[in-house]
């Protein structure tokens, strides 16, 4: 397993019995536009996840949700409302696809 990070703004927040999940609006340089096009002709946006030494990177769909059991729901709502940038750290298994609900190891407010 390797640790990756990305940065962006909290776009949506939801809470259920398994914890808090949210979607991220990535910022440059973590925003990646694919050559594929959506139905409306615009480029598909992706999120770039990179290792600390920037020797490796993974690309995931912008629609991926990040979740964390120990994060406070109200805190994420404040972060979203105040448009604060966050840095997320995730551990991903090498050679496996990125899950649609990606577990966060650590979150930092920038």
Secondary structure as UniProt FT lines:
FT   STRAND          2..16
FT   TURN            17..18
FT   STRAND          19..26
FT   TURN            28..29
FT   STRAND          31..37
FT   TURN            39..40
FT   STRAND          43..50
FT   TURN            52..53
FT   STRAND          57..61
FT   TURN            62..63
FT   STRAND          65..68
FT   HELIX           73..81
FT   TURN            82..83
FT   STRAND          85..92
FT   TURN            94..95
FT   STRAND          101..109
//
